[in-house]
């Protein structure tokens, strides 16, 4: 896709969102899709699917410190559309985000649902994946792996998988202080590697400081994804107003973009989830 004509606001397709300057406003745009059988089970409650479709897009806005303006929906008609609309209404109401429009289609194939979220920057420059600098501390909010446990049926973690919470207020509070930021959707290791490569740096992570939902399954927790926590870098002396765990340090680029406890990791090590090479 990088061979296609790109707007400057696309940030080379190396970021979570597009950033557009329109008059005196800085707009943030993102689009995520969910496919039946890939992102949700055929027997999933469509109210939960709708909620998650909204939440995952708003999580991208959160990683830019944006406040939502509205969403556009692409919806494949199917069973339980009434439940989908119920969940959609619940999510849009919860995050004060109106529907701006969209399209519906009928399809005999497994359903694919798409949402475009539009937000307004609360701070400029807008955080990117590419701003991490040598000497920065690496942080993550919350715990990792709860969505995985919820997917497997653990009752105390069901909401983490079915109805994730986009950290909009946290992203807005962090935006003035971070050097780089993104949300954790495809696994901590894979997303940290992406941020390190975008920044031309090396991320050195310390396993003892990474918060996970189940210590016995540490490796899975940091690879499975769907957490929608915020991964960010900042000056170690920065006064952060959001609870977060320091999990490593940014250093100058070397032969590896990512290390864990001093061991270099590469995509071949199965860092997280990729649609082209699932891990």
Residue pairs with C-beta under 8 A, 6 or more apart in sequence:
1 13
2 12
2 13
6 12
6 13
7 18
7 20
9 18
9 19
9 20
9 21
10 18
11 17
11 18
11 19
11 128
11 130
14 129
14 130
14 198
15 128
15 129
15 130
15 182
15 198
16 30
16 60
16 63
16 64
16 129
16 182
16 183
17 28
17 29
17 30
17 60
17 61
17 63
17 64
17 66
17 119
18 28
18 29
18 30
19 26
19 27
19 28
19 64
19 121
19 126
20 26
20 27
20 28
20 29
21 27
25 120
25 121
26 120
26 121
26 124
26 126
27 69
27 118
27 119
27 120
27 121
28 61
28 64
28 66
28 118
28 119
28 120
28 121
28 126
29 116
29 117
29 118
29 119
30 57
30 60
30 61
30 116
30 117
30 119
31 57
31 114
31 115
31 116
31 117
32 53
32 56
32 57
32 60
32 114
32 115
33 74
33 112
33 113
33 114
33 115
34 40
34 49
34 52
34 53
34 56
34 112
34 113
34 114
35 110
35 111
35 112
35 113
36 42
36 110
36 111
36 112
37 110
38 275
39 52
40 48
40 49
40 52
42 110
44 162
45 80
45 83
45 87
45 162
46 79
46 80
46 81
46 83
46 84
46 87
47 83
47 84
47 86
47 87
47 90
48 87
48 162
48 163
49 84
49 87
49 113
50 83
50 84
50 85
50 86
50 87
50 88
50 90
50 91
51 87
51 88
51 90
51 91
51 162
51 163
52 162
52 163
52 164
53 88
53 91
53 113
53 115
54 71
54 88
54 91
54 92
54 95
54 97
54 115
54 117
55 91
55 163
55 164
55 165
55 166
55 228
56 164
56 166
56 185
56 228
57 71
57 115
57 116
57 117
58 68
58 95
58 97
58 117
58 166
58 168
59 164
59 166
59 167
59 183
59 185
59 228
60 117
60 183
61 67
61 68
61 117
61 119
61 166
61 168
61 171
62 166
62 167
62 168
62 170
62 171
62 172
62 183
62 230
63 127
63 171
63 181
63 182
63 183
63 230
64 119
64 121
64 126
64 127
64 171
64 175
64 181
65 121
65 122
65 123
65 126
65 127
65 171
65 172
65 174
65 175
65 176
65 181
66 119
66 120
66 121
66 122
66 126
66 168
66 171
66 172
67 119
67 120
67 122
67 168
67 172
68 95
68 96
68 97
68 117
68 118
68 119
68 168
69 97
69 100
69 118
69 119
69 120
70 97
70 98
70 99
70 100
70 117
70 118
71 92
71 97
71 98
71 99
71 100
71 102
71 115
71 116
71 117
71 118
72 99
72 100
72 101
72 102
72 115
72 116
72 118
73 88
73 99
73 101
73 102
73 103
73 113
73 114
73 115
74 102
74 103
74 104
74 105
74 113
74 114
74 115
74 116
75 81
75 84
75 102
75 103
75 104
75 105
75 113
76 104
76 105
76 106
76 107
76 111
76 112
76 113
77 104
77 105
77 106
77 107
78 107
78 111
88 99
91 97
92 98
92 99
95 166
95 168
97 117
100 118
102 116
121 175
122 172
122 175
123 172
123 175
123 176
126 175
127 174
127 175
127 178
127 179
127 180
127 181
127 232
128 180
128 181
128 198
129 180
129 181
129 182
129 194
129 195
129 198
129 199
130 180
130 195
130 198
130 199
130 200
131 178
131 179
131 180
131 199
131 233
132 138
132 179
132 180
132 195
132 196
132 199
132 201
132 203
132 233
132 250
133 179
133 199
133 201
133 233
133 250
134 201
134 250
134 251
134 252
135 235
135 236
135 249
135 250
135 251
136 179
136 180
136 233
136 234
136 235
136 236
136 249
136 250
137 233
137 234
137 235
137 236
137 246
137 248
137 249
137 250
138 192
138 203
138 205
138 231
138 232
138 233
138 246
138 247
138 248
138 249
138 250
139 231
139 232
139 233
139 234
139 240
139 244
139 245
139 246
139 247
140 184
140 188
140 210
140 211
140 229
140 230
140 231
140 232
140 244
140 245
140 247
141 167
141 170
141 229
141 230
141 242
141 243
141 244
141 245
142 211
142 227
142 229
143 211
143 212
143 213
143 229
144 184
144 188
144 210
144 211
144 212
144 213
144 221
144 222
144 227
144 229
145 212
145 213
145 214
145 217
145 220
145 221
145 222
145 224
145 227
146 157
146 160
146 161
146 213
146 227
147 157
147 160
147 161
147 164
147 224
147 225
147 226
147 227
147 228
148 161
148 213
148 217
148 220
148 221
148 224
148 225
148 226
149 156
149 157
149 160
149 161
149 213
149 214
150 157
150 158
150 159
150 160
150 161
150 162
151 161
151 226
157 213
160 213
160 227
161 226
164 226
164 227
164 228
165 228
166 228
167 183
167 228
167 229
167 230
170 230
170 242
171 181
171 230
173 241
173 242
174 181
174 230
174 232
174 234
174 240
174 241
174 242
175 181
177 234
177 235
177 238
177 239
177 240
177 241
178 232
178 233
178 234
178 238
179 232
179 233
179 234
179 235
180 195
180 198
180 199
180 232
180 233
181 230
181 231
181 232
181 233
182 191
182 194
182 195
182 230
182 231
182 232
183 191
183 228
183 229
183 230
183 231
184 191
184 225
184 227
184 228
184 229
184 230
184 231
185 191
185 225
185 226
185 227
185 228
186 225
186 272
186 273
186 274
187 222
187 223
187 224
187 225
187 271
187 272
187 273
187 279
188 210
188 222
188 223
188 227
188 231
188 272
189 205
189 222
189 223
189 258
189 260
189 265
189 271
189 272
190 223
190 225
190 267
190 271
190 272
190 273
190 274
190 279
191 225
191 231
191 272
192 203
192 205
192 231
192 248
192 258
193 203
193 257
193 258
193 265
193 267
193 271
195 203
195 231
195 233
196 202
196 203
196 250
196 257
196 258
197 257
199 233
199 250
200 253
201 250
201 251
201 252
201 253
201 257
202 250
202 251
202 252
202 253
202 254
202 256
202 257
202 258
202 259
203 248
203 250
203 257
203 258
203 259
204 248
204 249
204 250
204 251
204 259
204 262
205 247
205 248
205 258
205 259
205 260
205 261
206 247
206 248
206 260
206 261
207 218
207 260
207 261
209 245
209 246
209 247
209 248
210 218
210 222
210 245
210 247
211 245
212 218
212 221
212 222
213 221
214 221
223 270
223 271
223 272
223 273
223 279
224 272
224 273
225 272
225 273
230 242
230 244
232 244
233 250
234 240
236 246
255 264
256 264
256 265
256 266
258 264
258 265
258 266
258 271
259 265
265 271
267 274
267 277
267 279
270 279
271 279
272 279
273 279
